[in-house]
Amino acid sequence: MDFSRKRIIMIHGLASKPPEADLHKLWSKCLIENIRINDKTLAKQLDNDPSVFVSAYWANATPHHIEDDRTYVKKLHAQVDKVIDERRNIKDKFHVGKPEKISAFFKDRGQDLVKLLAGALTVKDDVMKAFLRETELYDEDQYIADKMRSPLETALRDAWDDNCDVALLSHSMGTFISYDVLWRFSHRNIPEFRKYRNKKIQMFVTMGSPLGDETIQDLLFSNFHKNFDKRRFPTNIERWHNYACLGDVVSHHRNFEKSFFEDMRTVNAIAKTPKYRAIDYVNLHNPFEVVTHSGNRNNEKRNPHKSYGYLVQPRLGTWIIDFLKGNLR
């Protein structure tokens, strides 16, 4: 299969990150192994030609960012392998889905849902502190905010200049950086944005996103255009799929149908039909366990906000397969 006209652009979220090459490898590995469960041939092609994956790595735009050291990265690889192994072993049962199935899902694994959530939420303070620190920088220092947006803007221009179909996968803070970037390409009237006014991305994926939070919405460029119909939203998204895992404290406002999709359909910013062009996938299972290191002794506490548990979600895997094969509906 020829991937020369396909790009999967990946933009990470908040807090400290591995070096760019390591993060790129981990995200790509999660996606390829997710795909392998349903399409071994396609996964093998991606093993041999991973150039379809492009990173929009922005972590080093923040002055205080220190990349994770090699010891931590080695342990992180091991934890990601555990996530992939669980996805591989239980296949599509990895997806929790409807609320009435949640307790049974964990009971089948000999795990107590209440204890699991309590364990996951032990990371809440650290996650939210990091999130608020990065968000404050984005809001108050436009020089740094521009540097955060720049890698994605460059990746999109490169893809569109090459006439590529684009799937944009974003996590956490990367989701509202992406939203702002897509909004600027939709509406800014200066040459470096106006040139791409008629370009679209085929799929926008938000994972563990805080975009439903009104405080975050107040930071966005679109906040200044609440009463101007289409200018309230990006107009270059063909499909928007939002993923929220059970216990993820950052994506607590997870109903994007109410926050975005209904109004976007009304003003024709996204297609009205089929309705799954814009859809929420919620109450998902994220088994990622916190990496133990010198600053964290809470061994094997779950962090359902981590990107790696999102990247192996069954529905994401099948949508990416459809995107790569040109079968999106």
CORCORUR-V731929 format. One record per helix or strand of 3 or more residues. SS is the DSSP state (alpha for helix, beta for strand). FROM is the first residue (numbers start at 1). LEN is the number of residues. If there is no record, write none. Layout:
# CORCORUR-V731929
((SS:FROM:LEN) (SS:FROM:LEN))
This chain:
# CORCORUR-V731929
((beta:6:6) (alpha:20:17) (alpha:40:9) (alpha:50:3) (beta:53:3) (alpha:59:3) (alpha:70:25) (alpha:99:9) (alpha:113:28) (alpha:142:20) (beta:165:7) (alpha:173:15) (alpha:191:4) (beta:203:5) (alpha:214:4) (alpha:221:5) (alpha:229:4) (beta:240:6) (alpha:256:11) (alpha:275:3) (beta:278:7) (alpha:307:5) (alpha:314:12))
